[in-house]
Amino acid sequence: MEEKHNLKSLENRVAQLEYEAKELKVIIAQLQEKERNLNEQPMVQEETPLQKKENENKEIVDNSSRPQRQPTHKQIKTDNIDWEKQIGQVWLPRVFIFVLLVGVLWAFKAASDFGLINEPVKVMFGYIAACFLLYFGFKQIQHKRKALGQVLLGGSFVLFMMTTFAMHVLYGMVPIYIAFSLNIIWLVGGLYLAHMIQAESLAVISAIGGYLIPFLVVSASPNVVTFVSFETILYLSFLLFALMKRYTVLYQVSFWFLHLTLFVTSLIMFSSNLEVYAVVIFIQHLFILTVYLVSSIFAKQQISFLFVSFGFALMWAKIAFNTSVYEWILLCLSVGYVVLSLYAWFRKQEKRAAFLFLATFSFLFFLLQYFTLEHILGLLIIQGLVSLYFGIISKSVLQQIGGWFVYLFASITTFFTLFDRLLSIEFLNWLCLLGSLYVLLYYMFKLPWVREKNRYSLSQAITVISLVVLVVFITNIVDVVMTPYPIHYYYMAVSFAWGLCSLASIIIGSKMKNKSIRVFGLSLLFITVAKLIFIDLYILSIFVRAVLFIGLGLIGIVVSRLYYKGSKESDSK
């Protein structure tokens, strides 16, 4: 048997040597071929001065004809910026176009106050001024002064809209459908022109001008529905245009300026009909939600704006509607986002994280609105756990944050809400809290989606927190049970309860070989002794004091015996 094994090893060794010999032959052949090529090359003759000059000239010509390497983005960025040119050509016209518009309006108002022009003449001059701005804007574009031309074109469309707005709201010269149609024409024209010349700044100026319209043209009897409807169409159109053209600045301006316009006008102009503002904000939220569902353009910005618009929508609904309507809105949002979460879940879309997050908080606000906080703390603890579970299995950090927020809010509130009866809602909330800690400790952190390196530290932290909560819970039970008895019996019962808890912790920790539980039990025992010396000693009677000291002394001896037993077992192992 051994000879056969040696023969097999010898055969393997011979095969290995044959393979290495073949490799050496290949390398030698390659070296010989290389040496042969070098020998066949002609000897390089030394260049004469004339040949050297000709070669240098040829090198210069070759280098000049060769395409130069373009400077990188970093190199361009480090070049000095001509701030004077930047301010004078770009920012100066953008700022002073609004100064010009304000000046034109005040000039019309001054002429009207002095009786120099009547209302139809003011409207005519407004349109003429808008046409002049449009004409000069085109001229600047043709002469390659693009920044100035875009500003003038944007100002012209703002002036068109302001004049139409004044013609209807201030002077009543045309009915609403004509004014509305004209403003839609100006809006479409401005967007079309911005598309043709690829000018984001033109659309941004028009969007900012739409915000300024109601403040530059003040009416004694404003129509909130007309104004809000126009602003909604204006900014939703700009939002859609920004998405189509991928204009990030216009997208942000269109989103924020609608909120800014509605907020300011609700404070200083239209303080009534707040329901109209709330409906508009919900329309914007549904628009952003729809875009987020069907498109991935501006993905990061869309999700942030979706959350912000959700918050604004809830704020306006709370202010504008009565309690029952607000509750129905929250319930509809909860159901809607749960359905969207399930849809995205089964289609395995990453967007499910955002929908789960919004569903969690919609349901949270509904519960807080519909019920008293003390009555739903247990339900919120369960909701937080469920949200955390879905966040873990979907690997969504956002959903985990939402789940932790709801869970910690409900848990901390429960911890500081003590019960005065055993059969009460507060007592059930405490049971939910203890049960949730058990679920976290023995189930949630054992899921395969939780990282292995985090499991031990998380389990140890939850273990200690669970023990603290359990001790407070037992202390509260002792407080309720000992209420009919004198105070010194209550202090004695608390000390005994703590001593027994420490003994149980050390026994369980020894059985489970869990150092955290043992250390907690030992710490609680010393805390109990400190309470006994500094508090109970001055309150309890001599008889109760004797019973308490004897009982805790026996507990301390038993604990010490347990540690000796554990030490012997570890030595024997």
C-alpha positions, 0 to 999 in steps of 0.5 A, spaced: 500 500 500 505 504 501 509 502 495 503 504 491 502 511 494 510 512 493 509 510 486 503 515 485 507 521 488 513 519 483 508 520 477 505 526 479 512 529 480 515 527 473 509 530 470 510 537 474 517 537 471 515 535 464 510 541 465 516 546 467 520 544 462 515 545 456 515 552 460 522 553 460 523 551 452 517 557 450 521 562 454 528 560 451 524 560 444 521 567 445 528 570 448 532 567 441 526 571 437 527 577 440 535 577 440 534 575 432 530 581 431 535 586 434 541 583 430 537 584 424 535 592 425 540 597 421 545 600 425 543 608 427 547 613 424 549 619 427 545 625 425 548 631 421 547 638 424 542 639 418 538 633 419 538 634 426 535 641 424 530 638 419 527 633 424 526 639 430 522 642 425 518 636 423 517 635 430 514 642 431 509 641 425 507 634 428 505 637 435 502 643 432 497 639 428 496 634 433 489 636 437 491 639 444 488 636 450 482 639 453 483 642 460 479 638 465 473 641 469 477 642 475 482 646 471 477 650 468 474 651 475 480 653 478 481 659 473 479 666 476 472 668 475 471 675 472 466 677 478 465 684 475 462 681 468 458 676 472 455 681 476 454 686 470 452 681 465 448 676 469 445 678 475 444 686 474 439 685 469 435 679 473 435 684 479 433 690 476 427 687 471 423 687 477 425 694 479 423 696 472 416 693 473 415 696 480 417 703 477 412 702 471 406 700 475 407 706 480 408 710 474 401 708 472 398 709 479 401 716 479 398 718 473 391 715 474 391 719 481 393 725 478 387 724 473 392 724 467 390 717 464 384 712 465 383 705 466 383 703 459 389 707 457 393 704 463 391 697 460 393 699 453 400 702 456 401 696 460 401 691 453 405 696 449 410 696 455 410 688 455 411 688 447 417 693 447 420 688 452 419 682 448 422 686 442 428 688 445 429 681 448 429 678 442 434 683 439 439 682 445 438 674 443 440 676 436 446 680 438 449 674 442 447 678 449 443 672 451 443 673 459 440 680 458 435 678 452 432 672 457 431 677 462 427 682 458 423 676 455 421 674 462 419 681 464 415 682 458 411 675 460 410 678 467 408 684 465 403 681 460 400 677 466 400 683 471 396 687 466 391 682 464 390 681 472 389 688 473 384 689 467 380 683 470 381 684 478 382 691 478 378 694 473 373 689 471 374 690 464 373 683 462 370 677 465 374 672 468 374 667 462 377 672 458 382 674 463 384 667 465 384 665 457 389 671 456 394 669 462 394 661 460 396 664 453 402 668 456 404 662 460 404 658 454 408 663 450 413 664 455 414 656 456 414 655 449 419 661 448 424 658 454 423 651 450 425 654 444 431 658 446 433 653 452 433 658 457 432 656 464 432 663 467 427 666 463 422 661 466 425 662 473 424 670 472 416 668 469 415 664 476 418 669 480 414 674 477 407 670 478 409 670 485 409 678 485 403 679 481 398 679 487 402 684 491 404 689 485 396 689 483 392 690 490 385 690 489 379 692 494 375 686 493 380 680 491 377 674 489 381 668 492 378 663 488 381 666 481 387 668 484 389 661 487 386 658 481 391 662 477 397 661 481 396 653 481 396 653 474 402 657 473 406 653 478 404 646 476 405 648 469 412 650 471 413 644 475 412 640 469 416 644 464 422 643 469 421 636 469 421 635 462 427 640 461 430 637 467 431 644 470 433 643 477 433 651 479 426 652 476 423 645 479 425 648 486 423 655 485 416 652 482 415 648 488 417 653 494 414 659 491 407 656 490 407 655 498 410 662 499 405 665 495 399 662 498 402 663 505 403 670 504 397 672 501 393 668 506 396 673 512 396 679 508 390 679 503 385 673 503 385 671 510 378 667 509 377 661 505 383 657 507 380 651 505 381 653 498 389 654 500 389 647 503 386 644 496 391 647 492 397 644 497 393 637 496 393 638 488 401 639 488 402 634 493 398 629 488 402 632 482 409 630 486 406 623 488 404 622 481 411 624 478 414 620 483 410 614 481 411 614 474 418 618 473 425 617 476 427 624 474 430 628 480 429 622 484 433 625 490 429 631 490 422 628 488 423 624 494 424 630 499 419 634 496 414 629 497 415 629 504 415 636 505 409 637 501 406 631 505 407 635 511 405 642 508 398 638 506 397 636 513 398 643 516 394 646 511 388 641 512 389 642 520 388 649 519 383 649 514 378 644 515 374 641 522 376 635 526 372 630 522 374 632 515 381 632 518 380 625 521 377 623 514 383 626 510 388 622 515 385 616 514 384 616 506 392 618 506 393 612 511 390 607 506 392 610 500 399 610 502 398 603 505 396 601 498 402 604 494 406 601 499 403 594 497 404 595 490 411 597 490 413 591 495 410 586 490 413 590 484 420 590 488 421 597 487 425 602 491 420 607 492 416 602 497 421 605 502 418 612 501 411 610 501 412 605 507 414 612 511 409 616 509 404 610 511 407 610 518 406 617 519 399 618 516 397 612 521 400 615 526 397 622 526 390 619 525 391 615 531 393 621 535 388 625 532 382 620 533 384 618 540 387 620 547 394 619 547 394 615 553 389 610 550 393 609 544 400 608 546 400 601 546 397 601 539 403 606 537 408 601 540 405 595 536 405 600 530 412 602 531 415 595 531 411 593 525 414 599 521 421 597 524 420 590 521 418 592 514 424 597 514 429 591 516 426 586 511 426 591 506 433 594 507 430 601 508 434 605 512 428 611 512 423 606 514 427 604 520 428 611 522 420 612 521 419 605 525 424 607 531 421 614 531 414 612 533 416 606 537 421 610 541 416 616 542 410 611 544 415 607 549 418 613 552 411 616 553 409 610 556 415 609 561 413 616 564 406 615 564 405 611 571 398 607 572 394 607 579 390 601 577 392 594 575 386 594 570 387 600 566 389 602 559 396 605 562 397 598 565 396 595 558 400 600 555 406 597 560 405 590 558 405 592 551 412 596 552 415 589 556 412 585 550 415 589 545 422 589 548 421 581 549 420 581 541 426 586 540 430 582 544 429 575 542 426 575 535 427 582 531 435 582 532 435 575 530 433 576 523 438 575 517 437 582 515 440 585 521 448 585 521 451 580 525 456 585 528 450 589 531 447 583 534 451 582 540 451 590 542 444 591 540 441 585 544 446 587 550 443 594 550 436 592 550 437 587 555 439 592 560 433 597 558 428 591 559 431 590 566 430 597 568 423 597 565 421 591 569 424 593 575 420 600 574 414 596 572 414 592 579 415 598 583 409 601 580 405 594 582 408 595 589 406 602 589 398 600 587 398 594 591 401 598 598 396 604 597 392 602 603 397 601 608 402 605 611 408 608 608 413 604 611 410 598 609 411 601 602 418 602 603 419 595 606 415 592 600 419 596 595 426 594 598 424 587 598 422 587 591 428 590 588 432 585 592 428 579 589 429 582 582 436 582 583 437 575 586 432 573 580 437 577 575 443 574 578 440 567 577 438 568 570 444 571 568 448 565 571 444 560 567 444 563 561 451 565 562 449 572 560 454 577 564 450 583 563 444 580 566 448 578 572 452 585 573 445 588 573 442 584 578 449 585 582 448 593 581 441 593 583 443 589 590 447 595 591 442 600 590 437 597 594 443 597 600 444 604 599 436 605 599 436 601 605 441 605 609 440 612 606 432 612 606 429 606 609 433 607 616 430 613 618 423 612 616 422 605 618 420 602 625 425 598 628 421 591 627 420 593 620 428 595 619 430 588 623 425 584 618 428 588 612 435 587 614 435 580 615 431 579 608 436 583 604 442 580 608 440 573 606 439 575 599 446 577 599 449 571 602 445 567 597 448 571 591 455 570 594 454 563 594 451 563 587 458 566 585 462 561 588 458 556 585 459 559 578 466 560 579 467 552 581 463 550 575 468 555 571 474 552 574 472 545 573 471 546 566 
